[in-house]
Amino acid sequence: GIPMVLLVVQGGPGTLSTVLTSSQEKCPIVVLADSGGAASAIAEYIKNRTISNKNFKADKFADQLEEIAKLHEESHGNIITVFSIQKATPGNTKDLATALLQAIIKLMGSPLDDNDNDAEMDRRISRALRLAIKWDRKDVVNLILSELVYKNVKNTTNFGFTQFHSIAL
């Protein structure tokens, strides 16, 4: 299927429900931390476990934020990518397009649950590499490959590690 990512910009209380549902479905989410509203509340809660925005302090919203944070932690921090527009600069490799791609790839290349086998991990890593290559993002391909080396992933030959490495370079 086509990779999807939820982009959260501002938003009201209904946005929390959307983010919670997307988290439950293991859909990658990019939150624009400094855009205000629900986006800022989610980013703050994930980072500090606090709620400073009075619009999101009600128990219902606090419960949703807690569930979102819990699902994010269970994914090893891979479901939600927090992006700051204020920290982005022209020419910086961490632009919004990169954040969107990395959000998708983080989930593709990580165990979604403890029952993932090596073949499933290889399939997802292969798909992530292909996507990064299609987007012509050598920096992201190199990041994936360096993480593979760092994690000492087994059976890297199954998805043509050498072939992807040579394409990336």
N, C-alpha and C positions, 0 to 999 in steps of 0.2 A: 503494500500500500504506500500511499504518499505520506511522508512524514508531516506531522502537524505540530505546531507549538502555539500555546496560548500566550498572547502578549497582553499584560495587564498595565493599563495606563489610567491613573486616577481610579474612578469607580466608587460606587456606593455600597451599601450593605448587600445588595443582590450579587455584587461581584464576588463576595466571599463564598457564596453558594456555588458560583461557577468555578472558582478556583478549587474549592473542596471537591467538587465532582470530578474535575480534571485530574486532581491529585489522586483520587481513588482509582481513576482509570489509567494511571501512570502516564499521563500526557505531559510532555515537558512544558514548563511554564517559565516565561521571562517576565519579571516584575520590574517596572521602572520605579525605583525606590523614591526618587525625589519628585514624582509627578503629583503627589497628594492623594487624598482619599484612601480607598482600600489598598491601593498599591503600596503606599507609604506605611500603612498599618501592618500589612503582611511582612514587608521588609523589616520593619522595626521588631515585630514579634518574633520572627525567625532568628534575628540577631540577638536580641536582648530579653525576650520573653516579657516585654512590657507593652502597654497600650497607652500612648499619650493623647491620641485623637479621641476627644469626648464622644464623637459619633459612633465609635466602635467599642465603647466600654461596657455596653449592656451584656448581661450574661450570655445571651444567645450568640452574640458576635465573638465574645471571648472564647466560648466553647468551639466555635468554628475555627478561630485562629489557632487554638490549641490542637485541634484535629489536623489542620493543615500542617502545622509544625511537626506533629508526630509522624505524619505520612512522609514528610520531607526527610526527617531523621531516619526512618525505616528504609528509605531509598539510598541511604549513605550520603545524603546531601545532594542527590542528583535530580530530583524532580523540579526544584525551583532554582532558577538562576536570577540573582538580584543584580540589576544593572543601574548604574548612576549616570544620568545624562550630564550632570555637572562635572563629573570626573572624566568624561570622554573628551578627547581633543582630536582635531583633524590630524590624520596621519597616524594616530594611535591604532595599534592592531586590535585593541579591545573596543571596537565600535559596535553599534547595535546589530549589524548584520552578523558579525562574528559571535556576539552573544546569542543570537537566535540559533545559529548553526551549532554552537557548542552546547546549547541546551538540548538539542535533539541528540547530538552525539554522546553527551554524558549518559543519557538513558540507554542508548544503543550499546554502549561499551561497558555497561556496569551490570552486575547481577540484579535482576529485578526481584528475585526472591531466592531463598536459600536452596531451592530445588533445581536451579539452573545447572545444566550439565555443560561439559566442555564444548560439545558440538553446538549448543545453543549460543554460548558465548562467542564462539568463533564466527557463527552466522551473523550475529549482531555487530561484531567488530568489523567484519568484512563489509557489511552494509554501511556502517559509519564511514569507513575509509572511502568507499565508492562515492558516497554523498559529498564528502569533503573534496574529492577530486573533481566531481561534476561542478561544484561551486568554484573550482579553481582556487582553492584555499590551501596552498602549500603549507602555510603556517599551522593550520589546523591538522593537516595530515602529519606533519612533523611532531606535533603535540601528541597525537594518538600513538604514533610509533614510539615516541620516547616513553609514554606511559606503559606501552606493551613491554618494552625492555625493562622499565622500572618494576613492573608487576611480575616480570618473568612469566608471561602467559605461556601456557603449554600449547603444543600443536599449532604454532603460528604458521607452519607450512601449509596447513589446511586451506587457508585463504590466500596463499601466494604472498607471504610476507615480503620476500625479496622483490617480487614483481611490483607490489605497491610502493615499496621503498624507492625503487628505481624510477617509477612514474612520478613520485612526489618530488624527487630531486630534479 
